[in-house]
Amino acid sequence: MREILRTSSISLAESLHIALDAEDIPAFLRNGNLGGLPPAAISVVIEDDADYDRSLQVLKDLEQTTPQPSPGGRRLVWLALIVLFGAFVTLCVNLSWP
């Protein structure tokens, strides 16, 4: 038995467990029922040490497919919020003006 991943993210641990299962690598979750509550992290453990290198490759491939948020998208959201706030303030001022 050998640990491949220790994380507080139950979704990452479950995703890796499913990906390992798809590659016919026997694995299990340790502390999965705790949901990543500190101090006990969730561990993904493979049963056969011979599968360690393949398991690391599966983890690497899984991490590469995780989308990263684009900074331009966040700027657009902030800009939209600022415009909406400005419109709201303008509307409030115009309604309260005699």
Backbone as CSV, one residue per row, in Angstrom:
resi,resn,N_x,N_y,N_z,CA_x,CA_y,CA_z,C_x,C_y,C_z
1,MET,0.844,-1.177,0.000,0.000,0.000,0.000,0.890,1.241,0.000
2,ARG,0.450,2.216,-0.781,1.218,3.455,-0.878,0.270,4.618,-1.146
3,GLU,0.497,5.719,-0.444,-0.346,6.894,-0.605,0.054,7.665,-1.856
4,ILE,-0.946,8.041,-2.646,-0.719,8.801,-3.868,-1.041,10.275,-3.657
5,LEU,-2.087,10.552,-2.882,-2.551,11.921,-2.714,-3.101,12.101,-1.311
6,ARG,-2.804,13.246,-0.710,-3.419,13.656,0.557,-3.962,15.059,0.338
7,THR,-5.250,15.222,0.567,-5.910,16.491,0.261,-7.085,16.707,1.197
8,SER,-7.569,17.931,1.248,-8.800,18.218,1.987,-9.992,18.307,1.042
9,SER,-9.750,18.124,-0.252,-10.808,18.200,-1.261,-11.374,16.814,-1.536
10,ILE,-12.599,16.579,-1.098,-13.234,15.286,-1.338,-13.465,15.061,-2.825
11,SER,-13.745,16.129,-3.575,-13.999,15.970,-5.005,-12.728,15.559,-5.745
12,LEU,-11.579,16.120,-5.369,-10.325,15.731,-6.001,-9.983,14.280,-5.660
13,ALA,-10.159,13.910,-4.402,-9.872,12.534,-3.991,-10.776,11.540,-4.713
14,GLU,-12.063,11.851,-4.796,-12.998,10.962,-5.492,-12.691,10.898,-6.989
15,SER,-12.329,12.027,-7.579,-11.990,12.046,-9.003,-10.786,11.168,-9.291
16,LEU,-9.765,11.271,-8.439,-8.584,10.426,-8.617,-8.925,8.963,-8.417
17,HIS,-9.744,8.675,-7.432,-10.148,7.282,-7.182,-10.878,6.695,-8.392
18,ILE,-11.758,7.481,-8.990,-12.493,7.034,-10.178,-11.539,6.853,-11.364
19,ALA,-10.606,7.802,-11.532,-9.644,7.705,-12.640,-8.735,6.494,-12.475
20,LEU,-8.321,6.206,-11.258,-7.486,5.019,-11.014,-8.276,3.741,-11.290
21,ASP,-9.531,3.741,-10.891,-10.381,2.585,-11.155,-10.544,2.361,-12.661
22,ALA,-10.654,3.438,-13.425,-10.780,3.323,-14.880,-9.517,2.745,-15.514
23,GLU,-8.375,2.937,-14.869,-7.105,2.389,-15.358,-6.797,1.021,-14.750
24,ASP,-7.770,0.427,-14.070,-7.620,-0.882,-13.407,-6.496,-0.885,-12.378
25,ILE,-6.387,0.206,-11.632,-5.429,0.305,-10.542,-6.231,0.268,-9.246
26,PRO,-6.111,-0.800,-8.469,-6.881,-0.901,-7.225,-6.449,0.176,-6.222
27,ALA,-7.415,0.936,-5.751,-7.141,2.019,-4.809,-8.338,2.197,-3.887
28,PHE,-8.110,2.895,-2.789,-9.201,3.196,-1.873,-8.940,4.533,-1.195
29,LEU,-10.008,5.083,-0.611,-9.916,6.346,0.113,-9.764,6.063,1.599
30,ARG,-8.862,6.799,2.213,-8.694,6.714,3.658,-9.205,8.030,4.235
31,ASN,-10.062,7.965,5.240,-10.689,9.128,5.880,-11.640,9.857,4.939
32,GLY,-12.163,9.182,3.954,-13.087,9.804,3.009,-14.395,10.217,3.642
33,ASN,-14.785,9.553,4.727,-16.047,9.891,5.380,-15.950,11.145,6.233
34,LEU,-14.739,11.677,6.433,-14.575,12.900,7.221,-14.776,14.151,6.392
35,GLY,-14.782,14.031,5.083,-15.000,15.177,4.225,-13.877,16.193,4.253
36,GLY,-12.687,15.786,4.620,-11.539,16.685,4.613,-11.457,17.606,5.809
37,LEU,-12.187,17.271,6.871,-12.121,18.117,8.060,-10.743,18.007,8.701
38,PRO,-10.146,19.126,9.110,-8.831,19.082,9.755,-8.934,18.381,11.097
39,PRO,-7.929,17.751,11.560,-6.601,17.601,10.975,-6.475,16.374,10.085
40,ALA,-7.547,15.627,9.906,-7.479,14.398,9.110,-7.785,14.701,7.652
41,ALA,-6.764,14.639,6.826,-6.966,14.843,5.394,-7.400,13.530,4.758
42,ILE,-7.980,13.647,3.576,-8.395,12.473,2.818,-7.185,11.977,2.036
43,SER,-6.953,10.672,2.072,-5.835,10.089,1.340,-6.356,9.126,0.296
44,VAL,-5.707,9.115,-0.859,-5.955,8.106,-1.880,-4.762,7.168,-1.831
45,VAL,-5.044,5.899,-1.607,-3.996,4.899,-1.407,-4.153,3.805,-2.444
46,ILE,-3.044,3.435,-3.091,-3.082,2.305,-4.024,-2.701,1.047,-3.253
47,GLU,-3.233,-0.066,-3.695,-3.005,-1.313,-2.980,-1.675,-1.965,-3.350
48,ASP,-1.246,-1.821,-4.600,-0.021,-2.478,-5.060,1.045,-1.418,-5.353
49,ASP,2.195,-1.519,-4.709,3.276,-0.554,-4.913,3.780,-0.538,-6.356
50,ALA,3.578,-1.602,-7.075,4.037,-1.671,-8.470,3.261,-0.696,-9.367
51,ASP,2.077,-0.281,-8.932,1.254,0.647,-9.704,1.549,2.108,-9.378
52,TYR,2.568,2.363,-8.569,2.837,3.732,-8.091,3.111,4.701,-9.245
53,ASP,4.006,4.358,-10.159,4.355,5.265,-11.258,3.160,5.528,-12.172
54,ARG,2.395,4.486,-12.481,1.187,4.672,-13.292,0.177,5.565,-12.577
55,SER,0.076,5.410,-11.266,-0.859,6.208,-10.480,-0.473,7.676,-10.483
56,LEU,0.819,7.941,-10.382,1.273,9.331,-10.439,0.970,9.960,-11.792
57,GLN,1.089,9.170,-12.856,0.765,9.681,-14.189,-0.728,9.982,-14.306
58,VAL,-1.565,9.127,-13.729,-3.015,9.370,-13.740,-3.326,10.659,-12.986
59,LEU,-2.680,10.868,-11.839,-2.879,12.092,-11.070,-2.428,13.314,-11.866
60,LYS,-1.271,13.202,-12.518,-0.760,14.318,-13.322,-1.722,14.642,-14.461
61,ASP,-2.225,13.618,-15.140,-3.179,13.832,-16.232,-4.475,14.461,-15.717
62,LEU,-4.901,14.044,-14.541,-6.119,14.591,-13.953,-5.936,16.059,-13.599
63,GLU,-4.784,16.426,-13.084,-4.523,17.817,-12.732,-4.419,18.701,-13.972
64,GLN,-3.941,18.162,-15.080,-3.817,18.946,-16.307,-5.168,19.253,-16.925
65,THR,-6.167,18.425,-16.664,-7.483,18.652,-17.251,-8.331,19.590,-16.407
66,THR,-7.846,19.993,-15.230,-8.592,20.900,-14.374,-8.515,22.303,-14.958
67,PRO,-9.651,22.912,-15.305,-9.615,24.251,-15.912,-9.181,25.304,-14.904
68,GLN,-8.382,26.232,-15.371,-7.941,27.354,-14.552,-8.774,28.577,-14.924
69,PRO,-9.247,29.326,-13.925,-10.041,30.509,-14.243,-9.182,31.561,-14.923
70,SER,-9.772,32.207,-15.917,-9.027,33.239,-16.636,-9.152,34.564,-15.905
71,PRO,-8.041,35.317,-15.786,-8.120,36.606,-15.101,-8.999,37.608,-15.839
72,GLY,-9.112,37.499,-17.157,-9.966,38.399,-17.927,-11.426,38.234,-17.563
73,GLY,-11.845,37.026,-17.253,-13.225,36.770,-16.859,-13.581,37.441,-15.547
74,ARG,-12.634,37.446,-14.612,-12.873,38.099,-13.328,-12.986,39.608,-13.507
75,ARG,-12.173,40.164,-14.371,-12.240,41.607,-14.618,-13.593,42.000,-15.192
76,LEU,-14.091,41.175,-16.085,-15.392,41.450,-16.693,-16.503,41.411,-15.652
77,VAL,-16.440,40.473,-14.729,-17.441,40.382,-13.664,-17.372,41.620,-12.774
78,TRP,-16.160,42.021,-12.404,-16.014,43.226,-11.580,-16.535,44.466,-12.308
79,LEU,-16.239,44.581,-13.570,-16.720,45.719,-14.350,-18.245,45.740,-14.384
80,ALA,-18.847,44.580,-14.586,-20.313,44.500,-14.614,-20.903,44.888,-13.261
81,LEU,-20.275,44.449,-12.170,-20.765,44.814,-10.840,-20.656,46.315,-10.583
82,ILE,-19.564,46.919,-11.017,-19.384,48.359,-10.841,-20.432,49.135,-11.634
83,VAL,-20.693,48.711,-12.873,-21.701,49.380,-13.703,-23.083,49.228,-13.077
84,LEU,-23.412,48.033,-12.592,-24.716,47.827,-11.957,-24.857,48.665,-10.688
85,PHE,-23.795,48.737,-9.894,-23.834,49.545,-8.684,-24.021,51.019,-9.027
86,GLY,-23.318,51.495,-10.049,-23.469,52.883,-10.476,-24.882,53.172,-10.946
87,ALA,-25.469,52.252,-11.699,-26.846,52.435,-12.163,-27.815,52.443,-10.990
88,PHE,-27.581,51.596,-10.013,-28.434,51.527,-8.830,-28.368,52.831,-8.036
89,VAL,-27.172,53.341,-7.823,-26.995,54.592,-7.092,-27.655,55.739,-7.847
90,THR,-27.467,55.802,-9.155,-28.082,56.853,-9.965,-29.604,56.791,-9.872
91,LEU,-30.149,55.589,-9.941,-31.602,55.418,-9.839,-32.117,55.857,-8.479
92,CYS,-31.421,55.514,-7.421,-31.833,55.891,-6.069,-31.801,57.407,-5.881
93,VAL,-30.760,58.043,-6.397,-30.638,59.491,-6.284,-31.767,60.170,-7.061
94,ASN,-32.075,59.697,-8.246,-33.131,60.301,-9.070,-34.514,60.090,-8.457
95,LEU,-34.754,58.983,-7.778,-36.045,58.729,-7.154,-36.235,59.589,-5.913
96,SER,-35.178,59.866,-5.192,-35.312,60.633,-3.963,-35.224,62.137,-4.198
97,TRP,-34.868,62.567,-5.381,-34.751,63.984,-5.711,-36.151,64.560,-5.929
98,PRO,-36.463,65.713,-5.317,-37.829,66.258,-5.462,-38.147,66.829,-6.790
